């Protein structure tokens, strides 16, 4: 199998409730199917985002700068343009019908006719204080024939379609745009603003799943985003304000530990099946100053997580029922997002929804060290944003965001920073102690630390 590399480098920036993540990658055009080569990854804890919405611009800008710098250093590029993931529990969607009468009815329908129809939909009247984020077509209508998936090449006078109009409060979208405008000393530019769950779908869903019918459930830190596909078309969008941080809050309150300790317990020892933990299996959590460590029963942690995940699964099922596609999802449910890595989460969703469930891991990656690092549901959105630089969310249309927005540069990274050439055996350049600690070092320190001492069979 031969492969050719694309010179274009695309950077995806996922601004989430628990992390800000930047991934730089380029397309490898394999003979069989294209893959993504991951060139750089930057991840920083997020302190300015709550339930998907930016609430502290300064903290978010600082996190963006660190993530962009780390990804740029690894990829050896100066990052100037990014695709940005956007999510918020205030996002709403509604169905809207639109149509145009073609000026040249004797000719076949062309992509420009569809673009004309899409552009008109951005002038749709929406509730005050909101703005349209995406306009996504479902089925088209040509004259009196409904249910047309792709009208290009057909003859007809009147072209119409059912649309998903995805809206967000203007302030929420403005805060996200402000963060990008102020990042990297006001030099960072935004190419595309993509709803996070749409980006995640580009990274973890197969074409067969979208054709057969699938519900993508992206369980992040602050929100659970749901996107339902059928016959390869997005049919339904919903955002729930309960997700991974809800689990952390429950552990904090139920086990009476500090929030940062609750988060670490969830990540390192969390399990959605209490039967996997022995009755007397505990973990020792450091106490406050001059206080003894506290033992936390791991089975209690599992019981807390199981109850919350059952609740989220029930809410997801309610949204699937509300969509009207509950009997058309042959591919069932695909779980992604950081919380999807919780052991035994599939079994909970299977029991509650009575549907096939799998965990969606990012696929179609060139094998290298960084690809292994991001082959995790937590990176689905960031990788999907990179894919958005090489293909459309909906291949039938050329844009899903307002084409009349202020023009910005194409998503091509700036020329690489000139660095000394690599020579085998050469020692690495010295670094002063003031240099920022890389993410890999943080991860290594986290797992090698002795803050937590697991104790088993304690009586």
RODOZA-281538 format. One record per residue (C-alpha): residue in one letter; y, x, z; residue number from 1. Coordinates in steps of 0.2 Angstrom, whole numbers. Each point is the difference from the previous one (the first is absolute). Layout:
REM residues N
(A (Y X Z) NUM),
...
//
This chain:
REM residues 459
(X (0 0 0) 1),
(X (17 7 -5) 2),
(X (16 -3 9) 3),
(X (18 3 -4) 4),
(X (14 1 13) 5),
(X (16 -10 -1) 6),
(X (16 10 3) 7),
(X (8 -15 9) 8),
(X (-1 0 19) 9),
(X (3 -16 9) 10),
(X (3 -2 19) 11),
(X (-4 -15 10) 12),
(X (9 -4 16) 13),
(X (-8 -12 12) 14),
(X (12 -5 13) 15),
(X (-11 -8 13) 16),
(X (1 -6 18) 17),
(X (-10 14 7) 18),
(X (2 14 -13) 19),
(X (11 5 -14) 20),
(X (-11 8 -13) 21),
(X (4 9 -16) 22),
(X (-13 5 -13) 23),
(X (3 10 -16) 24),
(X (-12 -1 -14) 25),
(X (-3 1 -19) 26),
(X (-11 -8 -12) 27),
(X (-16 8 -7) 28),
(X (-5 -8 -16) 29),
(X (-19 1 0) 30),
(X (-10 -5 -15) 31),
(X (-9 -13 10) 32),
(X (14 -7 11) 33),
(X (17 7 7) 34),
(X (0 7 18) 35),
(X (14 6 11) 36),
(X (3 18 6) 37),
(X (8 0 17) 38),
(X (12 15 1) 39),
(X (8 -3 17) 40),
(X (0 -11 15) 41),
(X (12 -3 14) 42),
(X (-2 -11 15) 43),
(X (12 -3 14) 44),
(X (-1 -13 15) 45),
(X (12 -14 -4) 46),
(X (13 -5 14) 47),
(X (12 -11 -9) 48),
(X (-11 -13 -8) 49),
(X (-6 -16 9) 50),
(X (-12 -12 -9) 51),
(X (4 7 -17) 52),
(X (19 -1 2) 53),
(X (11 15 2) 54),
(X (10 -3 17) 55),
(X (6 18 2) 56),
(X (7 8 -15) 57),
(X (3 17 8) 58),
(X (-18 2 6) 59),
(X (-7 -6 -16) 60),
(X (10 12 -10) 61),
(X (-5 14 11) 62),
(X (-18 -4 -2) 63),
(X (2 -2 -19) 64),
(X (8 17 -1) 65),
(X (-14 8 9) 66),
(X (-14 -8 -10) 67),
(X (9 4 -16) 68),
(X (2 18 5) 69),
(X (-18 2 5) 70),
(X (-7 -8 -16) 71),
(X (12 10 -11) 72),
(X (-4 17 9) 73),
(X (-19 -3 -3) 74),
(X (3 -6 -18) 75),
(X (12 14 -3) 76),
(X (13 -12 -7) 77),
(X (18 -6 4) 78),
(X (-2 -19 2) 79),
(X (14 -9 -7) 80),
(X (-8 -17 -5) 81),
(X (-12 -12 10) 82),
(X (-9 -16 -2) 83),
(X (3 -10 16) 84),
(X (-12 -12 9) 85),
(X (8 -15 7) 86),
(X (-7 -12 13) 87),
(X (7 -12 13) 88),
(X (-6 -15 10) 89),
(X (15 -9 -7) 90),
(X (-6 1 -18) 91),
(X (-4 -17 -8) 92),
(X (-7 -5 -17) 93),
(X (1 -17 -9) 94),
(X (-6 -6 -17) 95),
(X (13 -4 -13) 96),
(X (-2 -6 -18) 97),
(X (11 7 -14) 98),
(X (1 -1 -19) 99),
(X (10 5 -15) 100),
(X (2 -6 -18) 101),
(X (-3 14 -12) 102),
(X (13 4 -13) 103),
(X (-13 4 -13) 104),
(X (-13 -13 2) 105),
(X (-9 5 -17) 106),
(X (-4 17 7) 107),
(X (-13 5 13) 108),
(X (4 2 18) 109),
(X (5 18 4) 110),
(X (2 10 16) 111),
(X (19 -2 -2) 112),
(X (-2 -19 2) 113),
(X (-9 2 17) 114),
(X (14 12 5) 115),
(X (13 -13 -4) 116),
(X (-10 -13 10) 117),
(X (-2 12 15) 118),
(X (19 4 0) 119),
(X (4 -18 0) 120),
(X (-10 -2 16) 121),
(X (11 12 10) 122),
(X (14 -13 -2) 123),
(X (-11 -13 9) 124),
(X (9 -8 15) 125),
(X (-7 6 16) 126),
(X (4 -3 19) 127),
(X (17 8 5) 128),
(X (-2 17 8) 129),
(X (-15 5 -10) 130),
(X (-3 10 -15) 131),
(X (-14 1 -13) 132),
(X (-11 15 2) 133),
(X (-13 -4 -14) 134),
(X (-3 -13 -13) 135),
(X (-19 0 -4) 136),
(X (-7 -12 -14) 137),
(X (-16 -9 3) 138),
(X (-6 -11 -15) 139),
(X (11 -2 -15) 140),
(X (3 -16 -11) 141),
(X (2 0 -18) 142),
(X (7 -16 -7) 143),
(X (-12 -13 8) 144),
(X (-14 12 3) 145),
(X (-2 5 19) 146),
(X (-10 14 8) 147),
(X (4 14 -12) 148),
(X (-3 16 8) 149),
(X (9 11 -13) 150),
(X (11 -9 -13) 151),
(X (5 15 -11) 152),
(X (-6 -2 -18) 153),
(X (-1 -19 1) 154),
(X (11 -12 -10) 155),
(X (11 -12 10) 156),
(X (18 -7 2) 157),
(X (1 -2 19) 158),
(X (-6 14 12) 159),
(X (-2 -4 18) 160),
(X (-10 6 15) 161),
(X (-3 -3 19) 162),
(X (7 14 10) 163),
(X (-1 8 17) 164),
(X (18 2 6) 165),
(X (-1 13 15) 166),
(X (15 0 10) 167),
(X (7 10 15) 168),
(X (15 -2 11) 169),
(X (14 10 -8) 170),
(X (4 10 16) 171),
(X (-19 6 1) 172),
(X (0 6 -18) 173),
(X (17 8 2) 174),
(X (-5 10 16) 175),
(X (-15 7 -10) 176),
(X (12 5 -15) 177),
(X (12 8 12) 178),
(X (-13 11 8) 179),
(X (-5 6 -17) 180),
(X (19 3 -5) 181),
(X (3 10 15) 182),
(X (-16 10 0) 183),
(X (0 19 -5) 184),
(X (19 1 2) 185),
(X (3 -15 -12) 186),
(X (-10 8 -14) 187),
(X (-16 -10 1) 188),
(X (-1 -14 -14) 189),
(X (-10 -16 0) 190),
(X (-10 -4 -16) 191),
(X (-10 -15 4) 192),
(X (0 -11 16) 193),
(X (-18 -7 1) 194),
(X (-7 -12 12) 195),
(X (-12 10 10) 196),
(X (-15 -11 -2) 197),
(X (2 0 -19) 198),
(X (0 19 1) 199),
(X (-16 0 11) 200),
(X (-9 -10 -12) 201),
(X (3 13 -14) 202),
(X (-8 13 11) 203),
(X (-16 -9 7) 204),
(X (-4 -15 -11) 205),
(X (-11 0 -16) 206),
(X (4 -10 -16) 207),
(X (-16 -9 2) 208),
(X (5 -6 18) 209),
(X (17 -6 -6) 210),
(X (-9 -9 -14) 211),
(X (-13 -8 11) 212),
(X (12 -5 13) 213),
(X (4 10 16) 214),
(X (11 0 15) 215),
(X (8 16 5) 216),
(X (4 1 18) 217),
(X (11 15 4) 218),
(X (0 2 19) 219),
(X (14 12 4) 220),
(X (9 4 16) 221),
(X (13 -14 1) 222),
(X (-6 -13 -13) 223),
(X (-16 -6 -8) 224),
(X (3 -3 -19) 225),
(X (-11 -11 -10) 226),
(X (0 0 -19) 227),
(X (-13 -12 -10) 228),
(X (-5 4 -17) 229),
(X (-10 -11 -12) 230),
(X (-3 3 -19) 231),
(X (9 17 2) 232),
(X (16 -9 5) 233),
(X (9 0 17) 234),
(X (-1 -18 6) 235),
(X (7 0 18) 236),
(X (9 11 12) 237),
(X (2 -1 19) 238),
(X (6 11 14) 239),
(X (-6 -2 18) 240),
(X (10 8 14) 241),
(X (-16 6 10) 242),
(X (-9 16 -4) 243),
(X (-5 17 8) 244),
(X (15 0 12) 245),
(X (-6 -16 7) 246),
(X (-17 8 4) 247),
(X (10 14 9) 248),
(X (11 -12 10) 249),
(X (-16 -9 6) 250),
(X (-8 16 5) 251),
(X (16 5 9) 252),
(X (1 -16 10) 253),
(X (-19 -3 2) 254),
(X (-4 18 6) 255),
(X (17 3 9) 256),
(X (3 16 -9) 257),
(X (16 8 -8) 258),
(X (2 -5 -18) 259),
(X (-2 17 -8) 260),
(X (-17 1 10) 261),
(X (-5 -17 -6) 262),
(X (3 5 -18) 263),
(X (-10 16 2) 264),
(X (-14 -10 8) 265),
(X (0 -12 -14) 266),
(X (-1 14 -13) 267),
(X (-13 11 8) 268),
(X (-11 -12 9) 269),
(X (4 -17 -7) 270),
(X (-15 -11 -6) 271),
(X (0 -18 -5) 272),
(X (-18 -2 7) 273),
(X (-2 0 19) 274),
(X (-18 2 -2) 275),
(X (2 18 -6) 276),
(X (7 5 17) 277),
(X (-11 3 15) 278),
(X (5 -10 15) 279),
(X (5 15 10) 280),
(X (9 10 -14) 281),
(X (18 5 5) 282),
(X (14 11 -6) 283),
(X (11 9 12) 284),
(X (19 -3 -4) 285),
(X (13 11 8) 286),
(X (10 -9 13) 287),
(X (19 1 4) 288),
(X (7 15 9) 289),
(X (-8 4 16) 290),
(X (-13 -14 -3) 291),
(X (-19 1 -3) 292),
(X (-7 -3 -18) 293),
(X (-6 -17 -3) 294),
(X (-17 -5 -7) 295),
(X (0 -13 -14) 296),
(X (-16 -9 -4) 297),
(X (-4 2 -18) 298),
(X (-9 -17 -1) 299),
(X (16 -8 6) 300),
(X (10 8 -14) 301),
(X (-13 -6 -13) 302),
(X (1 -18 7) 303),
(X (19 0 -1) 304),
(X (-1 7 -18) 305),
(X (-13 -13 -5) 306),
(X (10 -15 6) 307),
(X (16 6 -9) 308),
(X (-9 4 -16) 309),
(X (-9 -17 1) 310),
(X (17 -8 1) 311),
(X (7 10 -15) 312),
(X (-16 -5 -10) 313),
(X (3 -18 4) 314),
(X (18 1 -6) 315),
(X (-6 8 -16) 316),
(X (-13 -13 -3) 317),
(X (14 -14 3) 318),
(X (11 9 -13) 319),
(X (-15 0 -12) 320),
(X (-3 -18 2) 321),
(X (19 -4 -2) 322),
(X (-1 10 -16) 323),
(X (-13 -12 -8) 324),
(X (-11 14 -6) 325),
(X (-13 1 14) 326),
(X (-14 -5 -12) 327),
(X (6 11 -14) 328),
(X (-1 17 9) 329),
(X (-16 7 -6) 330),
(X (4 17 5) 331),
(X (4 -6 18) 332),
(X (13 10 11) 333),
(X (5 19 -2) 334),
(X (7 7 16) 335),
(X (12 15 -1) 336),
(X (14 7 11) 337),
(X (-1 11 15) 338),
(X (-9 -13 11) 339),
(X (-13 -3 -13) 340),
(X (-8 17 6) 341),
(X (-5 -9 17) 342),
(X (-19 1 1) 343),
(X (-9 -16 -3) 344),
(X (16 -9 -6) 345),
(X (-10 -7 -15) 346),
(X (-12 -9 11) 347),
(X (14 -10 9) 348),
(X (8 -5 -16) 349),
(X (-17 -5 -7) 350),
(X (-4 -11 15) 351),
(X (17 -8 0) 352),
(X (2 -3 -19) 353),
(X (-18 -1 -5) 354),
(X (5 10 -16) 355),
(X (-6 17 -6) 356),
(X (11 14 7) 357),
(X (2 18 -4) 358),
(X (12 14 6) 359),
(X (11 6 -14) 360),
(X (2 19 -2) 361),
(X (12 8 -13) 362),
(X (-11 4 -15) 363),
(X (3 9 -17) 364),
(X (6 16 9) 365),
(X (-3 18 -7) 366),
(X (-11 9 13) 367),
(X (10 13 10) 368),
(X (5 3 18) 369),
(X (14 -12 0) 370),
(X (-9 -14 -8) 371),
(X (-13 1 14) 372),
(X (14 -1 12) 373),
(X (7 -16 -8) 374),
(X (-16 -9 -4) 375),
(X (4 -12 15) 376),
(X (5 -18 0) 377),
(X (16 5 9) 378),
(X (6 9 -16) 379),
(X (-3 -14 -12) 380),
(X (18 -5 -2) 381),
(X (7 17 -3) 382),
(X (-13 4 -13) 383),
(X (2 -17 -8) 384),
(X (19 4 -2) 385),
(X (-5 16 -9) 386),
(X (-11 -10 -12) 387),
(X (15 -11 -2) 388),
(X (9 14 -9) 389),
(X (-14 0 -13) 390),
(X (-5 -18 -3) 391),
(X (7 -17 3) 392),
(X (-5 -12 14) 393),
(X (-2 -13 -13) 394),
(X (-5 7 -17) 395),
(X (7 -15 -9) 396),
(X (18 3 5) 397),
(X (11 16 -1) 398),
(X (9 -3 16) 399),
(X (-2 -10 16) 400),
(X (17 4 8) 401),
(X (17 -5 -6) 402),
(X (3 9 -16) 403),
(X (19 -2 2) 404),
(X (1 10 16) 405),
(X (10 16 0) 406),
(X (-9 13 -12) 407),
(X (-8 15 9) 408),
(X (-8 15 -6) 409),
(X (-18 0 -6) 410),
(X (-14 4 13) 411),
(X (-1 19 -5) 412),
(X (0 13 14) 413),
(X (13 13 -1) 414),
(X (-5 18 -7) 415),
(X (-11 10 12) 416),
(X (8 11 13) 417),
(X (-2 18 -4) 418),
(X (-12 8 12) 419),
(X (-8 17 0) 420),
(X (-16 0 -10) 421),
(X (-17 -1 10) 422),
(X (-10 16 0) 423),
(X (-17 0 8) 424),
(X (-1 9 17) 425),
(X (19 -1 2) 426),
(X (5 -5 18) 427),
(X (10 -16 1) 428),
(X (19 2 3) 429),
(X (5 1 18) 430),
(X (7 -17 7) 431),
(X (12 -1 14) 432),
(X (-3 -11 15) 433),
(X (13 -12 -5) 434),
(X (-9 -6 -15) 435),
(X (-6 -17 0) 436),
(X (-18 -3 6) 437),
(X (-11 -6 -15) 438),
(X (-10 -16 1) 439),
(X (-16 9 -2) 440),
(X (4 10 16) 441),
(X (5 -16 9) 442),
(X (-17 -8 -5) 443),
(X (-9 16 6) 444),
(X (9 1 16) 445),
(X (-3 -19 3) 446),
(X (-19 1 -2) 447),
(X (-2 17 10) 448),
(X (11 -6 14) 449),
(X (-7 -3 17) 450),
(X (11 -15 4) 451),
(X (-15 -11 0) 452),
(X (-16 4 8) 453),
(X (-14 -12 -4) 454),
(X (-13 -3 14) 455),
(X (-16 -9 -3) 456),
(X (-12 -8 12) 457),
(X (12 0 14) 458),
(X (-5 -10 15) 459),
//
